[in-house]
Amino acid sequence: MSIPVTSAVISKEAFSGWAGSSSRRPARRPSRPRTVLTIMCFTAKFTCECDGSMYQNMCLFPSLPDLFRQIVVCTINSLLTQSIPKAKRRLSAAEIAAFDAFLRAYATTSHVLERMAASRGGLPLGEHFLLVQIAKGPASGIRPTELAARSLLTKSGVTRATDRLVALGLVERRTCPSDGRGQHILATAKGLRLLRRSAPSHVRAIAEHFADPLSAQELAVLTGAMERIAATR
């Protein structure tokens, strides 16, 4: 007695005879991958509905558990597989409200600061922030990779903004003393003067539209939360 084992898709076509004496091997593998769960569902359905099928015949042979297991394992292993997709992530009402509030707060502060471009020598907010980060760096200058990590811009945006600041004479590039191929970026005297001149109005705007509405405890919580979000970048 032999029960045919096929490496192709499980067919609904019944096998003739008591122990499945004949079968037809499909010409090719299925174009759509099957998961183990799908195979189990098909197997149960065939056993119940397909009179004379191989799976129903196997159920009639309780003395052949090892053979049944071998046939099922071979069939499953021969099929293309796919991972079971994870459940879709959904946002709670509280999460949506928090994100909306974050966007509104960012829009409020950034719009106020952008309107003050005249006090920064016409610099956009992103380039002014970049100049501040360069000025806060070591006296020998800051590496471009570190500057990109600190900035509000993409890596290509940092390169373009730095080129503009260099053209305006606000920053300069110097060869790294420990690595002749690397570069350091540092603020020029002109760039430092612009920061000192724009600092009073810039600080007042940040205080009025960001710091003053929050308590010291709220500032600490907000800082920790924003740092964790920034770390997912």
C-alpha positions, 0 to 999 in steps of 0.5 A: 500500500502506498499513499502518494505524496505531492509537493504541490498545492493540496487539491480538493480532487478526491483520491480513488480507492480505499487508501488513495490508489491514484493521484494527479500531480499539478504541473507547477507550484501554487503562485500564491504562498500558503501559511501553515494555518491555511493548510490546516484549514484546508485539511480540515475542510477536505476531511469533512467534505471530500468523500474518498479524499486522501485526508479522509482516508488517512483518518481511517487508519488510526494505526498509521499516526507516523505516516500521517504526520510524515505526509503532512510535514512533507506537504507543508515543507514543500509549499512556499511560506509567508509570514503572518502579518502583525496586527495593525497599530491603531492610535488611541484618542489620547495619542492623537490629541497629544500629537495634534497638540504637539503640531499646534505648539510647534507651529505657534513657536516656529511662526513667531520665530520666523517672523523675527528673521529681520533681527537675525540678519534675514536668516531662516529659523533652521539656519539660525539654529544651525549657527547657534549649534556651531557657536556652541561647539568646541573652539576647534569647530564641530564635525559635519556629522555631529552638526547634522545630528543636532540640527533641524535639517536633513543631511543634504539640508545641512550641507546646503545651509552650511554652504549658505552660511559660508557664503555669508561669512558667518561660518568657515570650514577648516581641515581637521588637524588630526585627520587631513581628510575631515573638516571642522565647521566653526563660527566666524567673528561676523557670525558671533556678532549676529548671534549676540545682536539677535539674542535679546529678541530671540530669547524673549520670543522663546520665553513668551511662547514656550517657556513661560506657559510651563512650570519647572516640573512640566518643562522637565517632563516635556524635555524628557519626552521630547528627547525620547521622541528625538532619539527615534530619528 
